Amino acid sequence: MATEKLAARNLCETLYSDHHGWLQAWLCKRVSTAHDAADLAQDTFVRLLSRPRDLSAIQNPKAFLTIIAKGLMLDLQRRQRLERDYLDALAALPPALHPSPEERCLALEVLRQLDSLLDALPPKVRLTFMYSRIDGMKQDDIAQLLGISTVTVRAHLARAMRQWVEQQDDDQK
């Protein structure tokens, strides 16, 4: 087991030394800043290291790295859009209601976590959660709207909350 991990790490180091410069240059052409490109390139290799698959089976490293990087770019764009929307909403508030920089940072982090959670949920579970927690709808009304039973609504809400708790536990590790 330790030998397999060492081999995977060595292969990842080889992929990094052979392709990191190329990947970062590729990303520079597609994202807004060189800093974002550097972060995404690094995150691509971190993601690669965390994969349980055999890296020696990769036949086209550039294509494989590109797929990972594209997913990370989409995540970055979604986070940036979410942050922009939050800051636009804050700008519309009277100055007396503006949160402190610390509160803004915490709120953005919670929004990112919620966005990640919602993205990972199946569509009906996501809708159920949003109708309940964001729109404040009652379970019976959600059931009628979605054409499902109230028991199913409860199950969907329980699933969403379980994933939220699991995500919080993962973030704290």
N, C-alpha and C positions, 0 to 999 in steps of 0.2 A: 504494500500500500504506500509506504513512504517512498519507495523507488518510483512508483507511478507518478506521485505528486512532484517529485524532483524532476522527472523526465518532462512532465507537462510544464513545469516552471522554466526549465531550460529551453523548451520549444517556444514558449511565450517570449522569453528574452531574445531569442533569435528572430522571431516575428517582429518584436519591438525594434530591434536594431536594424533590421532590413526594411521595415515599412513605416516606422513612426514619422520620419521626415516627409515621406510622400503623403501619408494620411493627413498630416497637419497642413501641408500645402493645399491638398484637395479641399479640406474643410475651410481654409482661409477664403477660398473662392465662393463659398456658399453661406457663410455666416457673417454677422455684422462686424465683429472685431477679431483681431489676432488672438486676443486673450480668450475669447469664447472658443476659437479653433483649437488653441492649446489645451484648454480644459476638456473639450470633447475628444480630442485625440487621446489624452490621458485616460479619460473615462472609458473609451473604447477598449483599451488594454486591460483596465480594471475589470470590465464586464467580461472580457475574454478569460481572464484568470478565474473568475467566479463560475464559469461554465463547467458543468460536470462531464462534458464530452471530451473525447480523445482528440487533441489538437493535431495529432499527426495525420488524421483523416482529412484535414483541410487540403483540398486540391488547388484552390485558387485563393491564396491569402488576401489579395487586394479586394476581390469581390466579397469575401467573407467579412473583412474589416469594414468595407463600405456599407454592407447591410446593417451591421451593428451601429456604425456612425450615423446612418440615416435615421434610425430609430431614436438615437440620442438627440439628433438635431430636431426632430419633431417634438420631443419632450421639452427641449430648450425653448422652441418657438411657442409652445403651449404655455409654459411658465412665464415667458415674457409677455404674452398677450394677457394672461391673467393678472400679472403685476400692473400692466398698463391700465387695464380696466379698473382695478382697485384704486390706483392713483388718480384716475379720472373721476371716480366716484368721490374720493376724498376732496378733490379740488372743487367739487360742487357744494361741499359743506361750508357753512360759515366758519371762519377761522377759529372761533371759540370752541368748536367741536372737533378740531383736528387732533388726532392722537399724537402722542409723543413719538420720537423716532424708534424707541424701544417697542412701543405698542404696535407701530406700523410693521416693524420687522417680525414680531410674533404673529400678527394677523396674516402677513404674507406667507409665513411658514405654514400656518394652519390651512390657508387657502390652497397652497401647493399640495399638502397632504390630502385634503378633501378632493382636489382635482385628480390626484393619483388614485384615490380610492374609487371615485366615480368611474374613472376610465377602466378600472379593472373589473367592475361589476357587469353582469349580464344586463341587457337592456331593460327587461321588466323589473329586475331588482333595483336598478338605478332609478327608474321612473318612480317606483314605489317609495324609495328612500327620499327622493327629491320632493314628491308630493307631500310626504309626511313631515319631513324635517325643514324643508325650505318654504313650502306653501302652507304648511300647518293644516293640511286636510286630515279629516278623520278616516280611520281605517275602512269603515263601511263605504264612504264616498270614493275612496281610492279603488276599492274592490269593484264597485259599480262602474267607475270610469274605465278601468282596465279590463273589465269582463272576467275577473277572477274572484275566488272566494275570499272572505275575510281571513280565513285560516291561512290561505296562501299569502295574503298581504302580511300577516304576522310573521310567516316564515321568511319572506323576502326581507322584512325589516331586521329580523334576527340575524340573517345571513350578512346583511350590510354592516350591522353593528359588530358582528364577530370579526369581519375583515378589518374594520376600523381598529378594533382592539389589537388584532394581530399586527397590523401595520404600525401601531404605536409601539408595541413591544419590539418589533424589528428595528424601528428608528432609535430606540433607546439602547440597543446593543452596540 
